[in-house]
Amino acid sequence: MTLVAGVDSSTQSCKVVVRDAETGALVREGRAPHPDGTEVDPAAWRTALQAAIEGAGGLGDVAAVAVGGQQHGMVCLDEDGAVVRPALLWNDTRSAGAARELTAELGGGQAWADAVGLVPVASFTVTKLRWLAQHEPGNAARTAAVCLPHDWLTWELAGAPGVDALVTDRGDASGTGYWSPLTGEYRLDLLERAFGRTPVVPRVLGPAEPAGTVAAGDLVADGGAVLGPGTGDNAAAALGLAAEPGDVVVSVGTSGVVSIVSTTPMTDPTGTVAGFADATGYFLPLVTTLNAARVLDATARLLGVDHAELSRLALSAPPGAGGLVLVPYLEGERTPNKPHATGALHGLTLATAEPAHLARAAVEGLLCGLADGLAAVAAGGTPVRRVFLVGGGARSEAVRRIAPAVLGVPVLVPPPGEYVADGAARQAAWVLAGSDTPPVWPSAATEVHEADPVPAVRERYAEVRDLTAERLG
């Protein structure tokens, strides 16, 4: 049996899966936590990766490895390859002002969308580099190279051979703000505009192009496995689900993500849709919300219940929660672009002042943001074929059962799994095989959830969201 490994270095933890390269069957797995916060010393990712590899029984018998990682994070390295400062993560909003500046300097959203398929917001690496140049000039001066979390971990697995050896893939590069999925090239002029000069950036590999081999050392005892190019977490999840053109993936994790696999690129001058690339050669127009599964966590904590009881409460309340609406901007928001927003509750009356109504409003508010995302990616012209609902939040019975009514379409819910790590493992098998297309692994059985659409829920949410937008911003 030939084995491959996939890594998911996410915001909250690191997961490693080891699978049969031919069938995709899971052989073993391991995981380790990441620290909280919106900036993290990359050394913590390395420590977690080492622990997850050990938990998965090591990689000594693995023929190929690839890494999926959280997108956009800014990892700055000096000329010797040392980390300059803690990495700013995708959910760090301190560069919101830099995003507004960069958008205006280039002439607005249309110019950015035409250049790199997206409009700057605080999540994207290009804005974080502008912030660094403005607020930490000493660290900016020390920065010889800039890369993304998955790039850095791939480089570490290769033995950190020097900053000129950094590599990435088109899926993750497309989320930086200085690589164009339209041309397949870096826009170094935009990087220089943001940072004041052009540090070393990773070489962009093809979807199944080897990135070298794993080096033996303290991270991996036995080296020699082939390294895949890796990719960003959203592209890896689509690969793990074997998503095809027209398939929509709705992920309810730390962030909420709606993406559609498309054969054509999408540009949105409003910035609602980011026109990313995927990990296979297609494109992955995508909408992200900052607030997703943690909305459920916060509401459960507020009500003093566990998640099972939160679901029971939500399902016991009527659709629309009697007019109670939660605008769940608990961590600011990316879509719409309101990085300093706070949450708001509207429609509180004697009748709606009940735990069940609040639970229902929380689930519906979370899903309304994702429904707006589904409408936005579908507007690009790619016919919607299927909708997958995944992520930690999809474990909620209330989310699964209410989603079709709010999204307005049936949803397929695969069994809980590590789809980012699985996508990375599938890429590793692809690289190992040297074939033109990814290997075909049997699909997991999925639940199908259907419900009559309730458009009034989204209409009421839109009224409240727009009413409170100025106050929340």
C-alpha positions, 0 to 999 in steps of 0.5 A: 500500500502506497501512503500519502499525507495531507496537512491542514494548518488552520486557524485553530489547529493542525491536522494530519491525515495519512491515506491510501494513495490509490483508494483514499482510505484513511489509515491514521491521523493526528492533531494538535492545537494552535494558540488563539489570537489574530497574530501568531509566531509561526514557530507555534505552527511548526510545533503543532505540525510536529505533534500532529505528525507524531500523533499520526504515527510519523511520516516514515512510510509516507511517499508524498505530503502536501500542506493546506493552510489558512489563507492570507496570513503574512509571514515575514522572513529576514535574509537568513530565513528567520521570522521577523515578527509574529504572522498577522492572520487573515482575521486580523483587522488592523490593516483596514485603513491600509485597505481603503488607502490602497483601493483609492490609490489604484483608482477604486475597486474596478482597477483592483478587480481587473488587476488581481481579481479582488478588492483589498480588505483587511484580510488580504496579505497586500494590506498587511504589508502596507500596515507593516511598512507604515507602523513597524518600519524597522520590521519592514526593513528587515523583511527580505521575503514574504510568504503565506502560512502554507508556504512557510510550512512546506518550506520548513518540511523541505528543511528551510533551504533559503528564502529563494527556495520558497514555493506556493501554488496558484490557489493560495497566491490568488489571495495575496492581492499581488498575484493575478489569476487572470494572467497567472503572474505576480503583480509586483508593481502592486506589491511595491505600491503596498510595501515600498519595495519588492521582497522575495515572493514564493515561486508559483508551482503548477497544480501537481508540480513537486515542491521538492522532498521532505528533509530528515530532521527534528520535524520529520525523522525520516525524510525523502517523501515528495512534497506537493505544492500545497494550497490555501484551505478553501482550495484544499477543501474543494479538492477534498470534496472532489468539487467540480465546476458548478459545485458550491461549498458552504463552509461554516468554520471559524469563518463562513465561506461560500465558493464555487468551482468555475471554469472562468475567472470572476471579477467583482469591483464591489469586492463582495466576491474574491476571484480566487484560483483553485488548486486544479487549474480552475477558478474559485470565486469566493465570499467570506464572512468573519462570523460563522461557527463562533456565533453559535459558540457565543449564543450557547454561552450567552444562553448557558446551554451546550450546542445540542440544546442550542439546536433544540431551542432554535428548532422549537422557534418559528421561522423568522424567530417572530421578527427577532433578528441577530446581525452577528458581526461579533468579530467585525465583518469582512462581507460586508466590509465592516472590520470594526462592526459589532453585533446587534439584536433587533425586534426584541419584544415581550414575545421574542424575549425567549431563549428559543427565539434568540437561538433561532435568530443566531442560526438564521443570522449566520445563514443569512450572511452565507445566503448572500454569499451564495447569491453573489458567487452564483451571479458570476454566471456559473450554473449552480450544480450542487451545494455542499455544507461542511465545517464544524458548524455543519455538525449543528442539527439546527444549521443543517435543517434550517440551511435549505430554508434560508439558502433557498436550495437543498444542501448535501451534508457530507459526514464530518471530516478533515476536508482540507487535510483530505484535499492536501492528501489528494494533491500529494497522491496526484503529485506522486502519480504524475497524472494530468488529473487528481486521483478519483477516490470514492465519495463519502455518503452525504445527507440530503436536507431539503426544506421549503424556502422562506424568503421572508427570513432573508428579507427581514435580515436585509432590512435590519442589516441595512438599517444598522449598517451605519451604526455598526460600521 
